[in-house]
């Protein structure tokens, strides 16, 4: 009795099963990698997964405003761009948050975080990296040491000449932020003075009269990105 056809059929079945398993593993690996790289989409809201570049907060004493400002100024000095200046410092227990603006336009340029243990400033992740049309590439190069990802734009990552005008205006950005807060953090109130960056807005929000967090709104889609890495708010300082 010739059993070759049955044997071949079994081999084909086994190969198909192995192929399905391989594809499943590849899909699972891709999805897991996506989660680890930064976030997932849910109902139009981008939720970051990373608590920090090294995801390792310390029990270091919170920074002072002057310490955070000094770290930010050191970072800016490395960029050699006289049009940039620090304009606001917010101190949280996990880090300090710094707003950098252009002196020539008054527009927000980018956002920095300062680690309380090392006292080093670095580009904030999230919208500052993903949505910043003018300085996102430059900061990516700074974060990667200017080499890991090449020059990001294929040249020298010089900030492009892009418009600060967006399809979502300031009022609409506030509305999007408040709508998100009403659904996710009942009782929270969005600030009415968001900082306008090239591609998005960032604003803090309060609850029971106290600052409790920060979020960003995409200037073209209205998508909201909640910042979850700051921790407890301590103080805020405007810098002239």
MODAMO-V996815 format. One record per backbone hydrogen bond with DSSP energy under -1.0 kcal/mol. NH is the residue of the N-H (numbers start at 1). CO is the residue of the C=O. If there is no record, write none. Layout:
nh & co
NH & CO
NH & CO
This chain:
nh & co
7 & 3
8 & 4
9 & 5
10 & 6
11 & 7
12 & 8
13 & 9
14 & 10
15 & 11
16 & 12
17 & 13
18 & 14
19 & 15
20 & 16
21 & 17
22 & 18
23 & 19
24 & 20
25 & 21
26 & 22
27 & 23
28 & 24
29 & 25
30 & 26
31 & 27
32 & 28
33 & 29
34 & 30
35 & 31
36 & 32
37 & 33
39 & 34
42 & 45
45 & 42
46 & 224
47 & 40
49 & 38
68 & 64
69 & 65
70 & 66
71 & 67
72 & 68
73 & 69
74 & 70
75 & 71
76 & 72
77 & 73
78 & 74
79 & 76
84 & 81
85 & 101
87 & 99
88 & 99
89 & 237
90 & 97
91 & 235
92 & 95
93 & 232
94 & 230
96 & 114
97 & 90
98 & 112
99 & 88
100 & 110
101 & 85
102 & 107
103 & 83
106 & 102
108 & 196
109 & 100
110 & 100
112 & 98
113 & 122
114 & 96
115 & 120
119 & 115
122 & 113
124 & 111
129 & 126
130 & 126
131 & 127
132 & 127
133 & 198
136 & 132
139 & 135
140 & 136
141 & 137
142 & 138
143 & 139
144 & 140
146 & 141
148 & 144
150 & 147
152 & 149
153 & 151
162 & 160
168 & 219
173 & 169
174 & 170
175 & 171
176 & 172
177 & 173
178 & 174
179 & 175
180 & 176
181 & 177
182 & 178
183 & 179
184 & 180
185 & 181
188 & 185
189 & 206
191 & 204
195 & 202
197 & 200
199 & 197
201 & 217
202 & 195
203 & 215
205 & 213
206 & 189
207 & 210
210 & 207
212 & 205
213 & 205
215 & 203
216 & 225
217 & 201
218 & 223
219 & 199
222 & 218
225 & 216
227 & 214
234 & 91
235 & 91
237 & 89
239 & 87
